[in-house]
C-alpha cells in the first residue's frame, strides 16, 4: 500500500488495539487482505496522539517512510512512530 502526499492532523486513539497509532495503525491483524508492506512518502503527520503506542504511526508489519514530516505527535511509547519489530 502506498500513502503519498497526505496530511494527518489531530487524530486520537485511546482504546482500539490497545491505543496503537494515533493517525495510522499498520499491522498484520485479522483482515481478509493482509498488507505486507506500506510506503509513506512526502506526507505530514502532526498533533496526533495515542494513549499507548505510536503517536502518529504504530507498526507491526513492514513500513517504509521517505521525506515525511512528524511534528508534535505524542504517545507513551514512540512519540512519532512505534515499531514492534
LUMZAZA-928805 format. One record per residue: x, y, z of N, C-alpha, C in turn. Coordinates in steps of 0.2 Angstrom, whole numbers. Example, Ala and Ser with C-alpha at 12.3 -4.5 7.8 and 13.67 -1.06 7.14 Angstrom:
residues 2
<n.X: 66	n.Y: -28	n.Z: 39	ca.X: 62	ca.Y: -22	ca.Z: 39	c.X: 66	c.Y: -16	c.Z: 39>
<n.X: 64	n.Y: -11	n.Z: 35	ca.X: 68	ca.Y: -5	ca.Z: 36	c.X: 64	c.Y: 0	c.Z: 39>
***
This chain:
residues 85
<n.X: 4	n.Y: -6	n.Z: 0	ca.X: 0	ca.Y: 0	ca.Z: 0	c.X: 4	c.Y: 6	c.Z: 0>
<n.X: 3	n.Y: 11	n.Z: -4	ca.X: 6	ca.Y: 17	ca.Z: -4	c.X: 2	c.Y: 23	c.Z: -1>
<n.X: 5	n.Y: 27	n.Z: 3	ca.X: 2	ca.Y: 33	ca.Z: 5	c.X: 6	c.Y: 39	c.Z: 3>
<n.X: 4	n.Y: 43	n.Z: -1	ca.X: 8	ca.Y: 48	ca.Z: -4	c.X: 5	c.Y: 55	c.Z: -3>
<n.X: 9	n.Y: 60	n.Z: -2	ca.X: 7	ca.Y: 67	ca.Z: -2	c.X: 0	c.Y: 68	c.Z: 2>
<n.X: 1	n.Y: 65	n.Z: 9	ca.X: -5	ca.Y: 65	ca.Z: 13	c.X: -4	c.Y: 69	c.Z: 19>
<n.X: -9	n.Y: 72	n.Z: 23	ca.X: -9	ca.Y: 75	ca.Z: 29	c.X: -13	c.Y: 72	c.Z: 34>
<n.X: -10	n.Y: 70	n.Z: 40	ca.X: -14	ca.Y: 68	ca.Z: 45	c.X: -13	c.Y: 72	c.Z: 51>
<n.X: -18	n.Y: 76	n.Z: 53	ca.X: -18	ca.Y: 81	ca.Z: 59	c.X: -23	c.Y: 79	c.Z: 64>
<n.X: -21	n.Y: 80	n.Z: 70	ca.X: -26	ca.Y: 80	ca.Z: 76	c.X: -30	c.Y: 73	c.Z: 77>
<n.X: -27	n.Y: 68	n.Z: 75	ca.X: -30	ca.Y: 61	ca.Z: 76	c.X: -29	c.Y: 59	c.Z: 83>
<n.X: -33	n.Y: 54	n.Z: 86	ca.X: -33	ca.Y: 52	ca.Z: 93	c.X: -35	c.Y: 45	c.Z: 93>
<n.X: -32	n.Y: 41	n.Z: 97	ca.X: -34	ca.Y: 34	ca.Z: 98	c.X: -33	c.Y: 33	c.Z: 105>
<n.X: -38	n.Y: 29	n.Z: 109	ca.X: -37	ca.Y: 28	ca.Z: 116	c.X: -38	c.Y: 21	c.Z: 118>
<n.X: -42	n.Y: 17	n.Z: 114	ca.X: -43	ca.Y: 10	ca.Z: 116	c.X: -42	c.Y: 5	c.Z: 111>
<n.X: -44	n.Y: 7	n.Z: 105	ca.X: -44	ca.Y: 2	ca.Z: 99	c.X: -37	c.Y: -1	c.Z: 99>
<n.X: -36	n.Y: -7	n.Z: 98	ca.X: -30	ca.Y: -11	ca.Z: 98	c.X: -25	c.Y: -8	c.Z: 103>
<n.X: -27	n.Y: -8	n.Z: 109	ca.X: -23	ca.Y: -6	ca.Z: 115	c.X: -20	c.Y: 1	c.Z: 114>
<n.X: -23	n.Y: 6	n.Z: 110	ca.X: -21	ca.Y: 13	ca.Z: 109	c.X: -15	c.Y: 13	c.Z: 105>
<n.X: -16	n.Y: 10	n.Z: 99	ca.X: -10	ca.Y: 10	ca.Z: 94	c.X: -11	c.Y: 14	c.Z: 88>
<n.X: -6	n.Y: 19	n.Z: 87	ca.X: -6	ca.Y: 23	ca.Z: 81	c.X: -12	c.Y: 28	c.Z: 81>
<n.X: -10	n.Y: 34	n.Z: 83	ca.X: -14	ca.Y: 40	ca.Z: 83	c.X: -17	c.Y: 41	c.Z: 76>
<n.X: -13	n.Y: 41	n.Z: 71	ca.X: -16	ca.Y: 43	ca.Z: 64	c.X: -16	c.Y: 36	c.Z: 61>
<n.X: -11	n.Y: 32	n.Z: 61	ca.X: -11	ca.Y: 25	ca.Z: 57	c.X: -9	c.Y: 19	c.Z: 61>
<n.X: -13	n.Y: 14	n.Z: 61	ca.X: -10	ca.Y: 8	ca.Z: 64	c.X: -9	c.Y: 3	c.Z: 58>
<n.X: -3	n.Y: 1	n.Z: 57	ca.X: -1	ca.Y: -4	ca.Z: 51	c.X: 1	c.Y: -10	c.Z: 54>
<n.X: -4	n.Y: -15	n.Z: 53	ca.X: -2	ca.Y: -21	ca.Z: 57	c.X: -4	c.Y: -27	c.Z: 52>
<n.X: -3	n.Y: -33	n.Z: 55	ca.X: -4	ca.Y: -39	ca.Z: 52	c.X: -11	c.Y: -42	c.Z: 54>
<n.X: -14	n.Y: -39	n.Z: 58	ca.X: -21	ca.Y: -41	ca.Z: 60	c.X: -25	c.Y: -46	c.Z: 57>
<n.X: -31	n.Y: -46	n.Z: 58	ca.X: -35	ca.Y: -52	ca.Z: 55	c.X: -39	c.Y: -50	c.Z: 49>
<n.X: -37	n.Y: -45	n.Z: 46	ca.X: -40	ca.Y: -43	ca.Z: 39	c.X: -40	c.Y: -48	c.Z: 34>
<n.X: -45	n.Y: -49	n.Z: 30	ca.X: -45	ca.Y: -54	ca.Z: 25	c.X: -39	c.Y: -53	c.Z: 20>
<n.X: -38	n.Y: -46	n.Z: 19	ca.X: -32	ca.Y: -45	ca.Z: 14	c.X: -26	c.Y: -42	c.Z: 19>
<n.X: -21	n.Y: -46	n.Z: 19	ca.X: -16	ca.Y: -44	ca.Z: 24	c.X: -11	c.Y: -40	c.Z: 20>
<n.X: -9	n.Y: -34	n.Z: 22	ca.X: -5	ca.Y: -29	ca.Z: 19	c.X: 2	c.Y: -31	c.Z: 22>
<n.X: 7	n.Y: -33	n.Z: 17	ca.X: 13	ca.Y: -35	ca.Z: 19	c.X: 18	c.Y: -29	c.Z: 20>
<n.X: 18	n.Y: -24	n.Z: 16	ca.X: 22	ca.Y: -18	ca.Z: 17	c.X: 18	c.Y: -11	c.Z: 15>
<n.X: 20	n.Y: -6	n.Z: 18	ca.X: 17	ca.Y: 1	ca.Z: 17	c.X: 23	c.Y: 6	c.Z: 16>
<n.X: 22	n.Y: 10	n.Z: 11	ca.X: 26	ca.Y: 15	ca.Z: 9	c.X: 23	c.Y: 22	c.Z: 11>
<n.X: 26	n.Y: 26	n.Z: 15	ca.X: 23	ca.Y: 33	ca.Z: 16	c.X: 28	c.Y: 38	c.Z: 14>
<n.X: 26	n.Y: 42	n.Z: 9	ca.X: 30	ca.Y: 46	ca.Z: 6	c.X: 28	c.Y: 54	c.Z: 6>
<n.X: 32	n.Y: 58	n.Z: 7	ca.X: 30	ca.Y: 66	ca.Z: 6	c.X: 24	c.Y: 67	c.Z: 10>
<n.X: 23	n.Y: 65	n.Z: 16	ca.X: 17	ca.Y: 66	ca.Z: 20	c.X: 19	c.Y: 70	c.Z: 26>
<n.X: 14	n.Y: 73	n.Z: 29	ca.X: 15	ca.Y: 76	ca.Z: 36	c.X: 10	c.Y: 73	c.Z: 41>
<n.X: 13	n.Y: 72	n.Z: 47	ca.X: 9	ca.Y: 69	ca.Z: 52	c.X: 10	c.Y: 74	c.Z: 58>
<n.X: 5	n.Y: 77	n.Z: 60	ca.X: 6	ca.Y: 82	ca.Z: 65	c.X: 0	c.Y: 82	c.Z: 71>
<n.X: 2	n.Y: 83	n.Z: 77	ca.X: -3	ca.Y: 83	ca.Z: 83	c.X: -7	c.Y: 77	c.Z: 83>
<n.X: -5	n.Y: 71	n.Z: 82	ca.X: -8	ca.Y: 65	ca.Z: 83	c.X: -7	c.Y: 62	c.Z: 90>
<n.X: -11	n.Y: 59	n.Z: 93	ca.X: -10	ca.Y: 56	ca.Z: 99	c.X: -13	c.Y: 49	c.Z: 100>
<n.X: -9	n.Y: 45	n.Z: 104	ca.X: -11	ca.Y: 38	ca.Z: 106	c.X: -9	c.Y: 38	c.Z: 113>
<n.X: -14	n.Y: 34	n.Z: 117	ca.X: -13	ca.Y: 33	ca.Z: 124	c.X: -7	c.Y: 29	c.Z: 125>
<n.X: -5	n.Y: 24	n.Z: 121	ca.X: 0	ca.Y: 20	ca.Z: 122	c.X: 6	c.Y: 20	c.Z: 117>
<n.X: 4	n.Y: 17	n.Z: 111	ca.X: 10	ca.Y: 16	ca.Z: 106	c.X: 9	c.Y: 20	c.Z: 100>
<n.X: 14	n.Y: 24	n.Z: 98	ca.X: 15	ca.Y: 27	ca.Z: 91	c.X: 10	c.Y: 33	c.Z: 91>
<n.X: 12	n.Y: 39	n.Z: 93	ca.X: 8	ca.Y: 45	ca.Z: 92	c.X: 5	c.Y: 46	c.Z: 85>
<n.X: 9	n.Y: 45	n.Z: 80	ca.X: 7	ca.Y: 46	ca.Z: 73	c.X: 6	c.Y: 39	c.Z: 70>
<n.X: 11	n.Y: 34	n.Z: 71	ca.X: 10	ca.Y: 28	ca.Z: 67	c.X: 13	c.Y: 22	c.Z: 72>
<n.X: 9	n.Y: 17	n.Z: 72	ca.X: 11	ca.Y: 11	ca.Z: 76	c.X: 11	c.Y: 5	c.Z: 71>
<n.X: 16	n.Y: 2	n.Z: 71	ca.X: 18	ca.Y: -3	ca.Z: 65	c.X: 20	c.Y: -10	c.Z: 68>
<n.X: 17	n.Y: -15	n.Z: 66	ca.X: 19	ca.Y: -22	ca.Z: 67	c.X: 20	c.Y: -26	c.Z: 60>
<n.X: 21	n.Y: -22	n.Z: 55	ca.X: 22	ca.Y: -25	ca.Z: 49	c.X: 28	c.Y: -22	c.Z: 46>
<n.X: 29	n.Y: -21	n.Z: 39	ca.X: 35	ca.Y: -18	ca.Z: 36	c.X: 32	c.Y: -11	c.Z: 34>
<n.X: 36	n.Y: -6	n.Z: 36	ca.X: 34	ca.Y: 1	ca.Z: 34	c.X: 41	c.Y: 4	c.Z: 32>
<n.X: 40	n.Y: 8	n.Z: 26	ca.X: 45	ca.Y: 12	ca.Z: 23	c.X: 43	c.Y: 19	c.Z: 23>
<n.X: 47	n.Y: 24	n.Z: 26	ca.X: 45	ca.Y: 31	ca.Z: 26	c.X: 50	c.Y: 35	c.Z: 23>
<n.X: 48	n.Y: 39	n.Z: 18	ca.X: 53	ca.Y: 43	ca.Z: 15	c.X: 50	c.Y: 51	c.Z: 14>
<n.X: 54	n.Y: 55	n.Z: 16	ca.X: 53	ca.Y: 63	ca.Z: 15	c.X: 46	c.Y: 65	c.Z: 19>
<n.X: 45	n.Y: 63	n.Z: 25	ca.X: 40	ca.Y: 64	ca.Z: 29	c.X: 41	c.Y: 69	c.Z: 34>
<n.X: 36	n.Y: 73	n.Z: 37	ca.X: 37	ca.Y: 77	ca.Z: 42	c.X: 33	c.Y: 75	c.Z: 48>
<n.X: 36	n.Y: 74	n.Z: 54	ca.X: 32	ca.Y: 72	ca.Z: 60	c.X: 33	c.Y: 78	c.Z: 65>
<n.X: 27	n.Y: 81	n.Z: 67	ca.X: 28	ca.Y: 87	ca.Z: 72	c.X: 23	c.Y: 86	c.Z: 77>
<n.X: 25	n.Y: 86	n.Z: 83	ca.X: 21	ca.Y: 87	ca.Z: 89	c.X: 16	c.Y: 81	c.Z: 90>
<n.X: 18	n.Y: 75	n.Z: 89	ca.X: 15	ca.Y: 69	ca.Z: 90	c.X: 16	c.Y: 66	c.Z: 97>
<n.X: 12	n.Y: 63	n.Z: 100	ca.X: 13	ca.Y: 61	ca.Z: 107	c.X: 10	c.Y: 54	c.Z: 108>
<n.X: 14	n.Y: 50	n.Z: 112	ca.X: 12	ca.Y: 43	ca.Z: 115	c.X: 16	c.Y: 41	c.Z: 120>
<n.X: 14	n.Y: 37	n.Z: 124	ca.X: 19	ca.Y: 34	ca.Z: 130	c.X: 25	c.Y: 31	c.Z: 127>
<n.X: 24	n.Y: 27	n.Z: 122	ca.X: 30	ca.Y: 24	ca.Z: 118	c.X: 30	c.Y: 26	c.Z: 111>
<n.X: 35	n.Y: 29	n.Z: 109	ca.X: 36	ca.Y: 31	ca.Z: 102	c.X: 32	c.Y: 37	c.Z: 100>
<n.X: 34	n.Y: 43	n.Z: 102	ca.X: 30	ca.Y: 49	ca.Z: 101	c.X: 28	c.Y: 50	c.Z: 94>
<n.X: 32	n.Y: 48	n.Z: 89	ca.X: 30	ca.Y: 49	ca.Z: 82	c.X: 29	c.Y: 42	c.Z: 79>
<n.X: 33	n.Y: 37	n.Z: 80	ca.X: 32	ca.Y: 30	ca.Z: 77	c.X: 34	c.Y: 25	c.Z: 82>
<n.X: 30	n.Y: 20	n.Z: 82	ca.X: 32	ca.Y: 14	ca.Z: 86	c.X: 32	c.Y: 8	c.Z: 82>
<n.X: 38	n.Y: 5	n.Z: 82	ca.X: 38	ca.Y: -2	ca.Z: 78	c.X: 39	c.Y: -8	c.Z: 82>
<n.X: 35	n.Y: -13	n.Z: 81	ca.X: 35	ca.Y: -18	ca.Z: 86	c.X: 41	c.Y: -23	c.Z: 85>
<n.X: 44	n.Y: -23	n.Z: 78	ca.X: 50	ca.Y: -27	ca.Z: 77	c.X: 55	c.Y: -24	c.Z: 74>
***
